[in-house]
C-alpha cells in the first residue's frame, strides 16, 4: 500500500561526509516535539556516511 507523506511533516537532511556528525543531527531532530518523517539524502560520501 502506498503511503502519502505530508510534506509539512518531512525533515530532509542532505549529507556529504557527515559520518562524524549524522548521529548528533538525527538525535537533535528527534528531540523536536512534533510528528514527522526524516529523509536523509547522501551524495556519495567517501567517508561512509551512507553505511550508517
KAWOZI-V436098 format. One record per backbone hydrogen bond with DSSP energy under -1.0 kcal/mol. CO is the residue of the C=O (numbers start at 0). NH is the residue of the N-H. If there is no record, write none. Layout:
# KAWOZI-V436098
co & nh
CO & NH
CO & NH
This chain:
# KAWOZI-V436098
co & nh
5 & 8
6 & 9
8 & 36
10 & 38
12 & 40
14 & 42
17 & 20
17 & 21
20 & 24
21 & 25
22 & 26
23 & 27
24 & 28
25 & 29
26 & 30
28 & 31
31 & 33
36 & 10
38 & 12
40 & 14
48 & 51
